[in-house]
């Protein structure tokens, strides 16, 4: 049974179900979270905090959150602008 569970977790990857990501909110600001692929995390843009995703499970305990550098948010903004301009 344990082997099956480990295999299922491995097959699930680090992604979060799209429906689940639409429901989850930041535990601190109560605002929507953005999914980040690398590293797997949920980001609260409103307060600049990143919450890790471990084995496909979002860790939304406030003490698990990491404050993002302004450089990290600038990279995301530039990437979003680039993708919007390419459409």
N, C-alpha and C positions, 0 to 999 in steps of 0.2 A: 504494500500500500504506500509506503514512504517513497519507494522508487517511482511509482506512478505519479505521485504528487510532485516530486521534483521534476519529472519529465514534463508534466503539464505546465508547471511554472516556466520551465525553459522554453517550451513551445509558445507560450503566451507572449514571450518577449518582454520588453520594457514599456510597450505602448499602453495607452489608456483608451478604453472604449470611447468612441466619439460621444455617445449618449451620456456616459458618465462624466466626461469632461465638460459637457454643457450644463450639468447639474451642479457640479462642485463649485464652491466659492472659497475665497480666501478666508481662513478662520479669524484673521485680524481685522481686515477692512470690509469683509462681506461683499467684495466685488468679484467679478468674473476672473477666472484664471486662464492663462494662455499655456498651451502645451508646447514644450521645447523638446526637440529630439535629442540633441547633444549638449550637455549631458541630459539624460531623461529626467525631466522635472516639470513642475507646474509653476508658472511665474505670475505673480501678482504685479502687474504694471503700475497699479495705483499707489503702491507703497514700496515697490522695488525689492521684493523678496522672492526667493526661489525655494520651492519645496520639492525635495527629491522624490523620485519614483523608484522604489526598490522591488524587484521581481514583479513588476506590473501593478504594484500597490502604492498609491499616493500616500506619502507621509505628511499629513497636514497638522501635525502637532506644532504649535507655534515655536517651540524650542528647536525643532528640526529645520526651520526656515533659515536661509542664509541671505544676508543683505547683499544685493547686487551692486557692483561698482557702476559708476556712471558710464564707464567705457563699455560695459556689457549692454546697457540699455541703448547706447548710441549705436552699437553694432547691429542690434535688432532693428532700430529705426531705419538705418541706412539700407539694410537688407529688405525691409518691407517697402521702402521707397523704390528700390531697384526693381523689385518684382512687380510693383504697381506700374512702373514706367514701361516695363517689357510687355504689358498686356495690350 
